[in-house]
Amino acid sequence: MGGHRGTEYRLIMLVICGVCALGPLSAAFPIVEHYANIGLGLLLAIGGLAWVFRAVRREVRIRARLRALDGRDPARQNQTAVAAVHPANGGRW
């Protein structure tokens, strides 16, 4: 077992205990439920934006790598030209 499993366990238990504590608190104080809903909405919105940002950044990085590969070796784009250039004739056509 890795050392990080204890941290994951504590985090999961903290979330479960927090949700269980919200029940009685929101029954006694309705404002607690209101703020919990606002906090959950903000967390979901931030998480969604982070996911979209990560996906866009990944796509931009992939496209930049593909452009770099295409521009680095122009002979790759025309495979017939590569076959026509042979070292026996000094690399000439």
C-alpha positions as a Markdown table, in Angstrom:
| # | Residue | x | y | z |
|---|---|---|---|---|
| 1 | Met | 0.0 | 0.0 | 0.0 |
| 2 | Gly | 1.3 | 3.4 | -0.9 |
| 3 | Gly | 1.6 | 6.3 | 1.5 |
| 4 | His | -0.9 | 8.4 | -0.3 |
| 5 | Arg | -3.8 | 6.0 | 0.4 |
| 6 | Gly | -4.1 | 7.3 | 4.0 |
| 7 | Thr | -4.5 | 10.8 | 2.6 |
| 8 | Glu | -7.1 | 9.7 | 0.2 |
| 9 | Tyr | -9.0 | 7.9 | 2.9 |
| 10 | Arg | -8.9 | 10.9 | 5.2 |
| 11 | Leu | -10.2 | 13.2 | 2.4 |
| 12 | Ile | -13.0 | 10.8 | 1.5 |
| 13 | Met | -14.0 | 10.6 | 5.2 |
| 14 | Leu | -13.9 | 14.3 | 5.6 |
| 15 | Val | -16.3 | 14.8 | 2.6 |
| 16 | Ile | -18.7 | 12.1 | 4.0 |
| 17 | Cys | -18.6 | 13.6 | 7.5 |
| 18 | Gly | -19.2 | 17.1 | 6.1 |
| 19 | Val | -22.2 | 16.0 | 4.1 |
| 20 | Cys | -23.6 | 14.2 | 7.2 |
| 21 | Ala | -23.0 | 17.3 | 9.3 |
| 22 | Leu | -24.9 | 19.5 | 6.8 |
| 23 | Gly | -28.2 | 17.6 | 7.4 |
| 24 | Pro | -28.8 | 18.5 | 11.0 |
| 25 | Leu | -27.2 | 22.0 | 10.6 |
| 26 | Ser | -29.5 | 22.8 | 7.6 |
| 27 | Ala | -32.5 | 21.6 | 9.6 |
| 28 | Ala | -31.7 | 24.0 | 12.4 |
| 29 | Phe | -30.4 | 26.8 | 10.3 |
| 30 | Pro | -31.9 | 27.0 | 6.7 |
| 31 | Ile | -29.2 | 29.5 | 5.7 |
| 32 | Val | -26.6 | 26.7 | 6.0 |
| 33 | Glu | -28.3 | 24.8 | 3.2 |
| 34 | His | -28.5 | 27.9 | 1.1 |
| 35 | Tyr | -24.8 | 28.6 | 1.4 |
| 36 | Ala | -23.9 | 24.9 | 0.9 |
| 37 | Asn | -25.8 | 25.0 | -2.4 |
| 38 | Ile | -24.0 | 28.2 | -3.5 |
| 39 | Gly | -20.7 | 26.6 | -2.5 |
| 40 | Leu | -21.5 | 23.4 | -4.4 |
| 41 | Gly | -22.5 | 25.4 | -7.5 |
| 42 | Leu | -19.3 | 27.4 | -7.4 |
| 43 | Leu | -17.2 | 24.2 | -7.0 |
| 44 | Leu | -19.0 | 22.6 | -10.0 |
| 45 | Ala | -18.6 | 25.7 | -12.1 |
| 46 | Ile | -14.9 | 26.0 | -11.3 |
| 47 | Gly | -14.3 | 22.3 | -12.0 |
| 48 | Gly | -16.1 | 22.6 | -15.3 |
| 49 | Leu | -14.1 | 25.6 | -16.4 |
| 50 | Ala | -10.9 | 23.9 | -15.3 |
| 51 | Trp | -11.8 | 20.8 | -17.4 |
| 52 | Val | -12.6 | 22.9 | -20.5 |
| 53 | Phe | -9.4 | 24.9 | -20.0 |
| 54 | Arg | -7.4 | 21.7 | -19.7 |
| 55 | Ala | -9.0 | 20.2 | -22.9 |
| 56 | Val | -8.4 | 23.3 | -24.9 |
| 57 | Arg | -4.8 | 23.6 | -23.7 |
| 58 | Arg | -4.2 | 19.9 | -24.6 |
| 59 | Glu | -5.6 | 20.4 | -28.1 |
| 60 | Val | -3.5 | 23.5 | -28.7 |
| 61 | Arg | -0.4 | 21.7 | -27.6 |
| 62 | Ile | -1.2 | 18.7 | -29.9 |
| 63 | Arg | -1.8 | 21.0 | -32.9 |
| 64 | Ala | 1.5 | 22.9 | -32.2 |
| 65 | Arg | 3.4 | 19.6 | -32.1 |
| 66 | Leu | 1.8 | 18.5 | -35.4 |
| 67 | Arg | 2.7 | 21.8 | -37.1 |
| 68 | Ala | 6.2 | 21.5 | -35.8 |
| 69 | Leu | 6.5 | 18.0 | -37.3 |
| 70 | Asp | 5.1 | 19.1 | -40.7 |
| 71 | Gly | 7.4 | 22.1 | -40.9 |
| 72 | Arg | 10.5 | 20.3 | -39.8 |
| 73 | Asp | 10.9 | 17.9 | -42.7 |
| 74 | Pro | 9.3 | 19.2 | -45.9 |
| 75 | Ala | 10.4 | 16.0 | -47.7 |
| 76 | Arg | 7.9 | 14.0 | -45.6 |
| 77 | Gln | 5.0 | 15.8 | -47.2 |
| 78 | Asn | 6.0 | 14.5 | -50.7 |
| 79 | Gln | 7.0 | 10.9 | -50.4 |
| 80 | Thr | 7.5 | 10.5 | -54.2 |
| 81 | Ala | 10.2 | 13.2 | -54.0 |
| 82 | Val | 11.9 | 11.2 | -51.3 |
| 83 | Ala | 11.9 | 8.1 | -53.5 |
| 84 | Ala | 13.2 | 10.0 | -56.5 |
| 85 | Val | 16.2 | 11.5 | -54.6 |
| 86 | His | 18.8 | 8.7 | -54.4 |
| 87 | Pro | 22.3 | 9.0 | -52.9 |
| 88 | Ala | 23.8 | 7.3 | -56.0 |
| 89 | Asn | 23.2 | 10.4 | -58.1 |
| 90 | Gly | 24.5 | 12.8 | -55.5 |
| 91 | Gly | 21.0 | 13.6 | -54.2 |
| 92 | Arg | 20.0 | 15.2 | -57.4 |
| 93 | Trp | 16.8 | 14.5 | -59.3 |
